[in-house]
């Protein structure tokens, strides 16, 4: 390592890796990621966030995770290409010549940083971590902690794939024997090449060469600190530890604005569970996507057209697995294996109203839009979305359903083994252990059948019973399809009069809501808008039947009418009145509430009719 004259900044040494027995070609290393099922920005966000989460420093503290797409200043560019990347770039691609070179700075804080030894040829002490070597030097390091979502393994190559120069700079601050230490190194991955009669792998590092040029190590201490502060914008404050990486000249086929929007979309679709507060009220991660240091995302989860239901489902699954209270409107299903008899995981399901927005406002790269019909797969503690599995749609424009599945602790390793390098799927055939493969196979099959059983009654009702109110359907199926408070579907529909009835009019069910549960039954209320004016006496007739796979049948006394009200029911003070049974005499131009109850596991079809009672 040398130093520029009259400059306090060190100049790093270029170290190309010469081939030796067993080495992997740099171009081949890039291919280890395989072909992910999601776009590059999604893989990049998920892999880097997962590595940050796995390096969390304290259980009770949130991890800060920031992606900042920005242009280098003239001074930063001079340091990067003059002091850091000192040679060998012609083997990796064309060196940027523009003075406003783009970089993607990814920083985490509240993590342990890249600690451990800086040599990967020496044995580790018992219990010693090798975060630095696993990320910087090694390829395919095994997972060293249960419940982690990934490793600094094959998936780390995405950072190089995301760079048009296949080059990344790393600045970390970690604890070394109780003392905080800065470390700095840069790395590149390209094609193999020949030079000076030697064959080189295409893997490059820029750091401090040692042992007469036989190895390379990071610069440490003050030299690492001044280099990091010269090209990174997020410093280390006080006693902070963590890691920052600089992806040089990121691949942006549609330009920086489109790229940062893709990063923001990926952050919300793949990292949203980390934004959902736990039972203690703590948010696991603080996530920001920035353009030139200004926040652009991710968007808020509250009111999200699709993810609102999934958030509720996740809360329900968390509660089921920790012994907490499952939120109203969420149905929890145990996904079990019969031989052996054990729980594989928990599936949370809920139904909400679909939002009438343009598809482009909510659609991600996988085509998920409102109305949604998907289950989010995620691991037990990692809680990053592995994939979205589509289920049967309801065939309704005003109702949607959503689900979340998480394995239990005892089967989490089975699902980890089923993930490809990009962690974007669960593939049972990839699991060698027969017991673990059975867990994944059985889990996926049970999820599918459970979702079908959950959706079918509402699907049939939405498709076959078009005269009923969507609001009433969504809420009256509460415990079967889990309608969520605050997301009540609204749709105007009319009932029909029977043969021989008086003049038929068309009432409207305007809204519906859930009441409390009691003795295995759930109360429901629907608000009916009465047609006509106040000079018209009107009789409302409520038709309540049990929805089944083949249609609807008489309720056989399972559905009980509890009363009619002139205003919204006060559930805290509610007492069944039985007023009018299933009939209500009223005047036109008014609104009345019908209240009824049904067993928790029964789906109810609701129709309302009105006749002139004068």
C-alpha positions as CSV (number, residue, x, y, z in Angstrom):
1,X,0.0,0.0,0.0
2,X,1.3,3.5,-0.9
3,X,0.2,7.0,-0.2
4,X,-0.3,9.9,-2.6
5,X,2.2,12.7,-2.1
6,X,0.7,15.5,0.0
7,X,-2.5,13.4,0.6
8,X,-3.6,11.7,3.9
9,X,-5.6,9.2,1.9
10,X,-4.0,5.8,1.3
11,X,-3.8,4.3,-2.1
12,X,-4.9,0.7,-2.2
13,X,-3.1,-2.2,-3.9
14,X,-4.8,-4.2,-6.7
15,X,-4.8,-7.9,-6.0
16,X,-6.0,-10.2,-8.8
17,X,-6.5,-13.8,-7.7
18,X,-4.3,-16.2,-9.7
19,X,-5.6,-19.7,-10.3
20,X,-4.7,-22.5,-8.0
21,X,-6.2,-25.9,-7.5
22,X,-9.9,-25.8,-6.8
23,X,-10.5,-22.1,-7.6
24,X,-13.7,-21.0,-9.3
25,X,-13.8,-18.7,-12.3
26,X,-15.1,-15.3,-11.4
27,X,-17.6,-15.4,-14.2
28,X,-18.8,-18.7,-13.0
29,X,-19.2,-17.3,-9.5
30,X,-21.6,-14.7,-10.8
31,X,-23.8,-17.5,-12.3
32,X,-24.1,-19.3,-8.9
33,X,-27.1,-17.1,-8.2
34,X,-29.0,-18.9,-10.9
35,X,-31.9,-17.2,-12.6
36,X,-34.2,-15.8,-9.9
37,X,-37.9,-15.6,-10.4
38,X,-38.0,-11.9,-9.6
39,X,-36.2,-8.9,-11.2
40,X,-32.7,-7.8,-10.2
41,X,-33.7,-4.9,-8.0
42,X,-35.9,-7.3,-6.0
43,X,-33.2,-9.8,-5.5
44,X,-30.7,-7.1,-4.6
45,X,-33.0,-5.6,-2.0
46,X,-34.0,-8.9,-0.5
47,X,-30.4,-10.3,-0.3
48,X,-28.8,-7.3,1.1
49,X,-31.6,-6.8,3.6
50,X,-31.4,-10.4,4.6
51,X,-27.7,-10.2,5.3
52,X,-28.3,-7.1,7.4
53,X,-31.0,-8.8,9.4
54,X,-28.9,-11.9,10.0
55,X,-26.2,-9.6,11.4
56,X,-28.5,-7.9,13.9
57,X,-26.6,-6.7,16.9
58,X,-29.3,-6.8,19.6
59,X,-32.7,-8.5,19.8
60,X,-34.5,-5.5,21.2
61,X,-33.1,-2.9,18.8
62,X,-34.2,-2.1,15.2
63,X,-31.9,-2.5,12.3
64,X,-31.5,0.6,10.1
65,X,-31.3,-0.3,6.4
66,X,-30.9,2.4,3.8
67,X,-30.4,2.3,0.0
68,X,-29.3,5.6,-1.4
69,X,-28.9,6.0,-5.2
70,X,-26.7,9.0,-5.8
71,X,-24.0,10.6,-8.0
72,X,-20.5,10.9,-6.9
73,X,-19.1,14.4,-6.4
74,X,-15.9,15.2,-8.2
75,X,-13.9,14.6,-5.0
76,X,-15.6,11.3,-4.3
77,X,-15.0,10.1,-7.8
78,X,-11.3,11.1,-7.6
79,X,-10.9,9.1,-4.4
80,X,-12.8,6.1,-5.7
81,X,-11.0,5.7,-9.0
82,X,-7.7,7.2,-7.8
83,X,-7.1,5.8,-4.4
84,X,-9.4,2.7,-4.1
85,X,-9.7,1.1,-7.6
86,X,-6.1,1.5,-8.6
87,X,-5.8,-1.0,-11.3
88,X,-7.4,-3.9,-13.1
89,X,-10.6,-2.2,-14.1
90,X,-9.9,-2.9,-17.8
91,X,-10.5,-6.6,-16.9
92,X,-13.9,-5.8,-15.5
93,X,-15.4,-3.4,-18.0
94,X,-15.2,0.2,-19.2
95,X,-14.3,2.7,-16.5
96,X,-16.9,5.4,-16.2
97,X,-15.8,8.7,-17.7
98,X,-18.7,10.9,-16.7
99,X,-18.1,13.3,-13.8
100,X,-21.5,12.4,-12.4
101,X,-21.0,8.7,-12.0
102,X,-23.9,6.9,-10.2
103,X,-23.4,4.6,-7.2
104,X,-25.8,2.8,-5.0
105,X,-24.9,3.1,-1.3
106,X,-26.4,0.4,0.9
107,X,-25.9,0.9,4.6
108,X,-27.0,-1.0,7.7
109,X,-26.6,0.1,11.3
110,X,-27.6,-1.8,14.5
111,X,-25.7,-4.8,13.1
112,X,-22.5,-6.4,14.2
113,X,-20.6,-5.4,11.1
114,X,-18.0,-7.6,9.3
115,X,-16.1,-8.9,12.2
116,X,-14.1,-12.1,12.7
117,X,-10.7,-12.9,11.1
118,X,-9.4,-11.2,8.0
119,X,-7.6,-14.4,6.8
120,X,-9.7,-17.2,5.5
121,X,-6.9,-19.8,5.5
122,X,-6.8,-20.2,9.3
123,X,-9.0,-22.3,11.5
124,X,-11.7,-20.5,13.5
125,X,-11.8,-20.7,17.2
126,X,-14.9,-22.4,18.7
127,X,-17.9,-20.2,18.3
128,X,-16.0,-17.6,16.3
129,X,-17.9,-15.8,13.5
130,X,-16.4,-15.3,10.1
131,X,-18.6,-12.5,8.7
132,X,-15.8,-10.6,7.0
133,X,-14.4,-13.7,5.2
134,X,-17.8,-15.1,4.3
135,X,-18.8,-11.9,2.6
136,X,-15.6,-10.7,1.1
137,X,-13.5,-13.8,0.2
138,X,-15.6,-17.0,0.4
139,X,-18.2,-18.3,-2.0
140,X,-21.1,-20.5,-0.7
141,X,-20.4,-20.2,3.0
142,X,-22.9,-22.4,5.0
143,X,-25.5,-20.9,7.2
144,X,-24.1,-20.7,10.7
145,X,-27.2,-19.7,12.7
146,X,-30.6,-21.3,13.0
147,X,-33.4,-19.0,12.0
148,X,-31.3,-16.9,9.7
149,X,-32.8,-16.3,6.4
150,X,-29.7,-16.6,4.3
151,X,-25.9,-16.3,4.4
152,X,-23.1,-14.4,2.9
153,X,-23.1,-17.2,0.4
154,X,-24.1,-17.5,-3.2
155,X,-26.7,-14.8,-3.0
156,X,-24.0,-12.1,-2.3
157,X,-23.0,-12.2,-5.9
158,X,-26.1,-10.1,-6.7
159,X,-24.2,-7.0,-5.6
160,X,-21.6,-7.6,-8.3
161,X,-24.3,-8.5,-10.9
162,X,-26.0,-5.2,-10.1
163,X,-22.8,-3.2,-10.9
164,X,-21.9,-2.6,-14.6
165,X,-18.3,-2.8,-13.5
166,X,-18.9,-5.8,-11.3
167,X,-17.3,-3.9,-8.5
168,X,-18.3,-3.1,-4.9
169,X,-16.5,-1.2,-2.1
170,X,-17.1,-2.2,1.6
171,X,-16.6,-0.2,4.7
172,X,-17.5,-1.8,8.1
173,X,-17.1,-1.0,11.7
174,X,-17.1,-4.0,14.1
175,X,-15.9,-5.0,17.5
176,X,-12.5,-6.8,17.6
177,X,-11.7,-8.2,21.0
178,X,-13.9,-5.5,22.6
179,X,-12.4,-2.6,20.6
180,X,-14.2,-0.9,17.7
181,X,-12.3,-1.2,14.4
182,X,-12.9,0.2,10.9
183,X,-12.2,-2.0,7.9
184,X,-12.2,-1.1,4.2
185,X,-11.8,-3.2,1.1
186,X,-13.1,-3.3,-2.5
187,X,-13.8,-6.3,-4.6
188,X,-14.7,-7.2,-8.2
189,X,-15.9,-10.2,-10.1
190,X,-15.2,-10.6,-13.8
191,X,-14.1,-13.1,-16.4
192,X,-10.8,-15.0,-16.1
193,X,-7.8,-13.6,-18.0
194,X,-4.1,-14.1,-18.7
195,X,-1.4,-11.7,-17.6
196,X,2.4,-12.1,-17.4
197,X,2.2,-15.8,-18.3
198,X,-0.2,-16.5,-15.5
199,X,-3.9,-17.4,-15.5
200,X,-6.2,-15.4,-13.2
201,X,-9.7,-16.3,-12.0
202,X,-11.3,-12.9,-12.6
203,X,-11.8,-12.2,-8.9
204,X,-10.2,-8.9,-7.8
205,X,-9.6,-7.1,-4.5
206,X,-8.2,-3.8,-3.6
207,X,-6.7,-3.5,-0.1
208,X,-3.3,-4.1,1.5
209,X,-1.2,-6.8,0.0
210,X,0.9,-8.9,2.5
211,X,3.3,-11.8,2.5
212,X,5.2,-10.4,-0.5
213,X,2.0,-10.0,-2.5
214,X,0.7,-13.5,-1.8
215,X,-2.5,-12.3,0.0
216,X,-4.7,-9.3,0.4
217,X,-6.2,-7.9,3.6
218,X,-8.5,-4.9,4.3
219,X,-7.0,-1.6,5.4
220,X,-8.0,-1.1,9.1
221,X,-8.1,1.7,11.7
222,X,-7.7,5.3,10.7
223,X,-6.8,4.5,7.1
224,X,-10.1,2.6,6.6
225,X,-12.0,5.4,8.4
226,X,-10.7,8.2,6.1
227,X,-11.3,6.2,3.0
228,X,-14.8,5.4,4.1
229,X,-15.7,8.9,5.0
230,X,-14.3,10.1,1.7
231,X,-16.6,8.1,-0.6
232,X,-19.6,7.1,1.6
233,X,-22.3,9.6,2.8
234,X,-23.5,7.6,5.9
235,X,-20.9,7.9,8.6
236,X,-20.6,5.8,11.8
237,X,-21.8,7.8,14.7
238,X,-20.8,7.3,18.4
239,X,-20.5,3.6,19.1
240,X,-22.4,2.4,16.0
241,X,-21.4,-0.8,14.2
242,X,-22.5,-2.0,10.8
243,X,-21.6,-2.2,7.2
244,X,-21.8,0.0,4.1
245,X,-21.3,-1.1,0.6
246,X,-21.0,1.0,-2.6
247,X,-22.2,-0.7,-5.8
248,X,-20.2,1.1,-8.5
249,X,-22.1,2.2,-11.7
250,X,-25.3,0.3,-11.0
251,X,-27.1,-1.3,-13.9
252,X,-30.0,1.0,-14.7
253,X,-31.5,0.2,-18.1
254,X,-34.4,2.7,-17.7
255,X,-32.4,5.4,-15.9
256,X,-32.0,6.4,-12.2
257,X,-35.6,7.5,-11.5
258,X,-37.0,4.2,-12.7
259,X,-34.4,2.3,-10.9
260,X,-35.0,3.9,-7.5
261,X,-38.7,3.3,-8.0
262,X,-38.0,-0.4,-8.6
263,X,-35.9,-0.5,-5.4
264,X,-38.7,1.2,-3.4
265,X,-41.3,-1.2,-4.8
266,X,-39.1,-4.2,-4.0
267,X,-38.6,-2.9,-0.5
268,X,-42.3,-2.8,0.3
269,X,-43.2,-6.1,-1.5
270,X,-40.3,-8.1,0.0
271,X,-39.5,-6.4,3.3
272,X,-42.9,-5.3,4.5
273,X,-43.0,-7.8,7.4
274,X,-40.0,-6.0,8.9
275,X,-42.2,-2.8,9.0
276,X,-44.9,-4.5,11.0
277,X,-44.5,-3.8,14.8
278,X,-44.2,-6.9,17.0
279,X,-46.2,-7.5,20.2
280,X,-44.1,-5.1,22.1
281,X,-44.8,-2.3,19.6
282,X,-41.2,-2.3,18.2
283,X,-40.7,-2.2,14.4
284,X,-38.0,-4.7,13.5
285,X,-36.3,-2.6,10.8
286,X,-36.2,1.0,9.7
287,X,-36.1,1.0,5.9
288,X,-35.5,3.9,3.6
289,X,-34.9,4.1,-0.2
290,X,-33.4,7.4,-1.1
291,X,-32.5,9.3,-4.3
292,X,-29.6,11.7,-3.7
293,X,-30.2,11.4,0.0
294,X,-34.0,12.3,-0.2
295,X,-36.5,9.6,0.9
296,X,-38.6,8.2,-1.9
297,X,-39.9,5.0,-0.3
298,X,-41.0,2.5,0.7
299,X,-44.7,3.5,0.8
300,X,-46.7,3.2,4.0
301,X,-48.4,-0.1,4.8
302,X,-51.5,1.6,6.3
303,X,-54.2,1.6,3.7
304,X,-52.1,-0.3,1.1
305,X,-54.6,-1.8,-1.4
306,X,-53.2,-5.3,-1.2
307,X,-50.8,-5.6,1.8
308,X,-53.3,-4.4,4.5
309,X,-54.8,-7.8,4.6
310,X,-51.5,-9.6,4.7
311,X,-50.3,-7.4,7.6
312,X,-53.3,-8.6,9.6
313,X,-52.7,-12.2,8.6
314,X,-49.0,-11.9,9.7
315,X,-50.1,-10.5,13.1
316,X,-52.4,-13.4,13.4
317,X,-49.7,-16.0,12.6
318,X,-47.3,-14.3,15.0
319,X,-50.0,-14.5,17.7
320,X,-50.7,-18.1,17.1
321,X,-47.0,-19.0,17.3
322,X,-46.3,-17.0,20.5
323,X,-49.6,-17.5,22.4
324,X,-50.9,-14.0,21.8
325,X,-54.4,-12.8,20.7
326,X,-55.2,-13.3,17.1
327,X,-56.7,-10.1,15.6
328,X,-60.4,-10.0,14.7
329,X,-61.1,-11.1,11.2
330,X,-58.1,-13.4,10.9
331,X,-58.6,-17.1,10.5
332,X,-55.6,-19.2,11.7
333,X,-55.2,-22.7,10.3
334,X,-52.7,-25.2,11.5
335,X,-50.8,-26.8,8.6
336,X,-50.2,-30.3,9.9
337,X,-48.5,-33.6,8.9
338,X,-50.4,-36.7,9.8
339,X,-47.5,-39.2,9.7
340,X,-45.8,-38.1,11.8
341,X,-48.5,-36.1,13.6
342,X,-47.0,-32.7,14.0
343,X,-47.5,-29.0,13.2
344,X,-45.6,-27.9,10.1
345,X,-46.6,-24.2,10.3
346,X,-49.5,-21.7,10.6
347,X,-51.5,-20.2,7.8
348,X,-53.3,-16.9,8.5
349,X,-56.1,-15.9,6.2
350,X,-58.3,-12.8,6.0
351,X,-60.6,-11.1,3.6
352,X,-60.9,-7.4,3.0
353,X,-62.6,-5.1,0.6
354,X,-60.8,-4.5,-2.7
355,X,-59.7,-1.0,-3.5
356,X,-60.8,0.6,-6.7
357,X,-57.5,1.9,-7.9
358,X,-55.5,1.7,-11.2
359,X,-53.6,-1.6,-11.4
360,X,-50.3,0.3,-11.9
361,X,-50.6,1.9,-8.5
362,X,-50.5,-1.4,-6.6
363,X,-49.0,-4.0,-9.1
364,X,-45.5,-5.3,-8.4
365,X,-43.3,-7.2,-10.8
366,X,-45.2,-10.4,-10.0
367,X,-48.5,-9.0,-11.1
368,X,-50.2,-8.8,-7.7
369,X,-52.9,-6.2,-7.8
370,X,-56.2,-5.4,-6.1
371,X,-58.3,-7.6,-5.8
372,X,-55.6,-9.9,-4.5
373,X,-55.7,-13.7,-4.0
374,X,-52.2,-14.6,-2.7
375,X,-50.4,-16.2,0.2
376,X,-47.1,-14.7,1.3
377,X,-44.5,-17.4,2.2
378,X,-41.9,-16.5,4.8
379,X,-39.6,-18.2,7.2
380,X,-40.2,-18.5,10.9
381,X,-38.0,-15.7,12.4
382,X,-36.5,-14.2,9.2
383,X,-39.9,-13.0,8.1
384,X,-38.8,-11.8,4.7
385,X,-41.1,-12.7,1.8
386,X,-39.8,-15.7,0.0
387,X,-42.6,-15.7,-2.7
388,X,-46.2,-14.9,-3.2
389,X,-48.3,-18.0,-4.1
390,X,-51.4,-17.3,-6.1
391,X,-54.6,-19.0,-5.0
392,X,-58.1,-19.1,-6.5
393,X,-59.5,-15.6,-7.2
394,X,-62.9,-14.8,-5.9
395,X,-64.2,-13.5,-9.2
396,X,-65.3,-10.3,-7.4
397,X,-64.2,-6.8,-8.0
398,X,-65.1,-5.7,-4.5
399,X,-63.6,-8.5,-2.3
400,X,-60.1,-9.9,-2.0
401,X,-58.4,-12.3,0.3
402,X,-54.8,-12.6,1.5
403,X,-52.8,-15.1,3.5
404,X,-49.4,-15.5,5.3
405,X,-47.7,-18.8,6.0
406,X,-44.8,-19.3,8.4
407,X,-43.3,-22.7,9.4
408,X,-42.8,-23.4,13.1
409,X,-39.4,-23.4,14.7
410,X,-39.0,-27.2,14.4
411,X,-39.6,-27.2,10.6
412,X,-37.9,-23.9,9.6
413,X,-34.7,-25.7,8.6
414,X,-36.7,-27.9,6.2
415,X,-37.9,-24.8,4.3
416,X,-34.5,-23.2,4.4
417,X,-33.1,-26.3,2.7
418,X,-35.7,-26.0,0.0
419,X,-34.6,-22.5,-1.0
420,X,-32.5,-21.9,-4.1
421,X,-29.5,-19.5,-3.9
422,X,-31.7,-16.5,-4.5
423,X,-34.1,-17.5,-1.7
424,X,-37.1,-16.8,-3.9
425,X,-38.9,-20.2,-3.8
426,X,-39.5,-23.4,-1.9
427,X,-38.5,-26.4,-4.0
428,X,-39.0,-29.8,-2.3
429,X,-37.0,-31.6,-4.9
430,X,-33.9,-29.6,-3.8
431,X,-34.0,-31.1,-0.3
432,X,-31.8,-34.2,0.2
433,X,-33.1,-35.2,3.6
434,X,-36.3,-37.3,3.3
435,X,-37.8,-36.0,6.5
436,X,-37.2,-32.4,5.6
437,X,-38.5,-32.9,2.1
438,X,-41.7,-34.4,3.5
439,X,-42.2,-31.3,5.7
440,X,-42.0,-29.0,2.6
441,X,-44.0,-31.3,0.3
442,X,-46.8,-31.8,2.9
443,X,-46.8,-28.1,3.9
444,X,-47.3,-26.9,0.4
445,X,-50.0,-29.4,-0.3
446,X,-51.9,-28.6,2.9
447,X,-51.6,-24.9,2.3
448,X,-53.2,-25.3,-1.1
449,X,-56.1,-27.4,0.1
450,X,-56.7,-25.1,3.1
451,X,-56.8,-22.1,0.9
452,X,-59.2,-23.8,-1.5
453,X,-61.5,-24.7,1.5
454,X,-61.3,-21.1,2.8
455,X,-62.0,-19.4,-0.5
456,X,-64.6,-21.7,-2.1
457,X,-67.8,-20.6,-0.2
458,X,-67.1,-17.0,-0.9
459,X,-66.0,-17.7,-4.5
460,X,-69.3,-19.6,-5.1
461,X,-71.3,-16.9,-3.5
462,X,-69.6,-14.1,-5.5
463,X,-70.0,-16.0,-8.7
464,X,-73.4,-17.7,-8.4
465,X,-75.4,-15.3,-6.1
466,X,-75.0,-12.1,-7.9
467,X,-78.1,-10.5,-6.4
468,X,-76.8,-10.5,-2.9
469,X,-74.9,-7.6,-1.3
470,X,-71.1,-7.9,-1.5
471,X,-70.9,-6.1,1.8
472,X,-73.2,-8.5,3.5
473,X,-71.4,-11.5,2.0
474,X,-68.0,-10.3,3.0
475,X,-69.0,-9.6,6.6
476,X,-71.4,-12.5,7.1
477,X,-68.6,-14.9,6.1
478,X,-66.6,-13.3,8.9
479,X,-65.1,-16.3,10.6
480,X,-64.8,-18.3,7.4
481,X,-63.3,-15.7,5.2
482,X,-62.1,-13.3,7.9
483,X,-63.3,-9.9,7.0
484,X,-61.2,-7.2,8.6
485,X,-62.7,-4.3,10.6
486,X,-62.0,-1.1,8.8
487,X,-61.9,-2.7,5.4
488,X,-65.6,-3.3,4.9
489,X,-66.6,-3.9,1.3
490,X,-69.2,-1.6,-0.1
491,X,-71.5,-2.4,-3.0
492,X,-75.1,-1.6,-3.8
493,X,-77.2,-4.6,-4.7
494,X,-80.9,-5.3,-4.7
495,X,-83.0,-8.3,-3.6
496,X,-86.0,-9.6,-5.5
497,X,-89.6,-10.1,-4.4
498,X,-91.3,-13.4,-4.4
499,X,-94.3,-14.4,-6.6
500,X,-97.5,-12.7,-5.7
501,X,-95.8,-10.0,-3.7
502,X,-96.9,-6.4,-3.7
503,X,-95.2,-3.8,-5.8
504,X,-91.5,-4.6,-5.7
505,X,-88.9,-2.0,-4.7
506,X,-85.2,-2.3,-4.5
507,X,-83.5,-1.8,-1.1
508,X,-79.7,-1.4,-0.9
509,X,-77.3,-2.9,1.6
510,X,-74.9,0.0,2.0
511,X,-72.4,-1.4,4.6
512,X,-71.8,-4.2,7.1
513,X,-69.8,-4.7,10.2
514,X,-68.8,-7.4,12.6
515,X,-70.0,-7.6,16.2
516,X,-68.5,-9.6,19.1
517,X,-68.2,-13.3,19.4
518,X,-70.0,-15.2,22.2
519,X,-70.4,-18.9,22.9
520,X,-69.1,-19.9,19.5
521,X,-71.3,-17.4,17.6
522,X,-70.5,-14.2,15.8
523,X,-72.9,-11.2,15.5
524,X,-73.3,-9.3,12.2
525,X,-75.0,-6.1,11.3
526,X,-76.0,-4.7,7.9
527,X,-77.3,-1.2,7.1
528,X,-80.2,-1.2,4.6
529,X,-81.2,1.9,2.7
530,X,-85.0,1.8,2.2
531,X,-86.3,3.0,-1.2
532,X,-89.0,5.6,-1.7
533,X,-89.9,8.6,0.5
534,X,-91.3,8.9,4.0
535,X,-94.9,8.8,2.7
536,X,-94.3,5.2,1.6
537,X,-94.8,2.5,4.3
538,X,-92.3,-0.2,3.4
539,X,-91.8,-3.8,4.7
540,X,-88.3,-5.2,4.6
541,X,-87.8,-8.9,4.5
542,X,-84.5,-10.5,5.3
543,X,-83.6,-13.8,3.7
544,X,-80.7,-15.6,5.5
545,X,-79.5,-18.9,4.2
546,X,-76.5,-21.1,4.6
547,X,-74.0,-20.8,1.8
548,X,-72.7,-24.2,0.6
549,X,-70.4,-25.5,-2.2
550,X,-73.4,-26.1,-4.4
551,X,-75.4,-22.9,-3.6
552,X,-77.4,-22.1,-0.6
553,X,-79.8,-24.0,1.7
554,X,-82.3,-23.2,4.5
555,X,-80.5,-22.2,7.7
556,X,-82.3,-24.8,9.8
557,X,-82.3,-22.4,12.8
558,X,-78.6,-21.8,12.8
559,X,-78.9,-18.2,11.9
560,X,-80.8,-16.1,14.5
561,X,-82.3,-12.7,14.0
562,X,-81.5,-10.4,16.9
563,X,-83.2,-7.2,16.0
564,X,-83.6,-4.1,13.9
565,X,-82.2,-0.7,14.8
566,X,-82.6,2.8,13.6
567,X,-78.9,3.5,14.2
568,X,-75.6,1.7,14.2
569,X,-75.5,-0.9,17.0
570,X,-73.5,-0.2,20.1
571,X,-72.0,-3.6,20.7
572,X,-70.9,-2.8,24.3
573,X,-74.5,-2.2,25.3
574,X,-76.2,-4.6,22.8
575,X,-79.1,-6.7,23.9
576,X,-81.0,-8.9,21.4
577,X,-84.5,-7.4,20.9
578,X,-86.0,-9.8,18.3
579,X,-88.0,-6.8,17.1
580,X,-90.0,-7.9,14.0
581,X,-88.2,-11.1,13.5
582,X,-86.9,-11.1,9.9
583,X,-89.4,-8.5,8.9
584,X,-89.3,-4.8,9.6
585,X,-92.0,-2.2,8.9
586,X,-90.5,1.2,8.2
587,X,-90.8,4.2,5.9
588,X,-89.1,4.9,2.7
589,X,-86.1,7.1,2.4
590,X,-84.7,5.9,5.7
591,X,-81.8,3.5,6.8
592,X,-82.2,0.7,9.3
593,X,-79.8,-1.9,10.7
594,X,-80.5,-5.6,10.7
595,X,-78.6,-7.6,13.4
596,X,-78.2,-11.4,13.3
597,X,-75.9,-14.1,14.6
598,X,-74.5,-17.3,13.2
599,X,-72.0,-20.0,14.3
600,X,-68.4,-19.1,13.8
601,X,-67.8,-21.7,11.1
602,X,-71.0,-21.0,9.0
603,X,-71.1,-19.0,5.9
604,X,-74.3,-17.0,5.4
605,X,-75.9,-15.8,2.2
606,X,-77.8,-12.5,2.7
607,X,-80.7,-11.2,0.5
608,X,-83.0,-8.3,1.3
609,X,-86.4,-7.6,-0.2
610,X,-88.8,-4.7,0.2
611,X,-92.5,-4.4,-0.7
612,X,-94.9,-1.5,-0.5
613,X,-96.8,-2.0,2.7
614,X,-99.5,0.6,2.2
